[in-house]
Amino acid sequence: MASQVRDLISEECRVAINQVASYELHVSDAYLSMSCYYNEDTGAPLFASFFEDQAEVKREHAKQFLRYLRKREGKICLPVIKRPDLDNWGTGIQALESALELENKLTKLLQDLKTLASANGETDLLRFMGKYLDKQKRNIGYLEQQLQYHKKLEQQAQEEDVFKKPATRSDKET
């Protein structure tokens, strides 16, 4: 009986794990939408493959959290998260900004779960989720780097257009 009690997880942590798993699935769906928006016909940016990979990774993370919850005899009750209103990802900067926003919120949920686990003495949960926060840091770093790079490219393209337009007008006048 004592070993069964040890396997149970606190109600606060159970709710938080369900929230994390549900949000991982939400992020996975958003990444899938982003990756499908870009294809070879539209000239897929390099980060489109990152979106496709992350759709699978996030779905797998959700399954891992749910398996952990079942192992600890917790009830699975995923909260519903509204789908993003956005389906047109534009030049990619908008998709990168959305992805960064999603990853930052997921990081916050994971940090909140870590705080709860620590407060409730859930050392097994703390060990389990350590790798997820590390992965979040890497993803956020990658997205920030990509966003900065693409904004710089867009700025350079706009500057080049400014220089080209006057020359085009004078060519038409002659």
HELIX and SHEET records of a PDB file:
HELIX    1   1 ALA A    2  ASP A    7  1                                   6    
HELIX    2   2 GLU A   11  TYR A   37  1                                  27    
HELIX    3   3 GLU A   40  THR A   42  5                                   3    
HELIX    4   4 ALA A   48  LYS A   71  1                                  24    
HELIX    5   5 ILE A   93  ALA A  119  1                                  27    
HELIX    6   6 THR A  123  GLU A  173  1                                  51    
END                                                                             
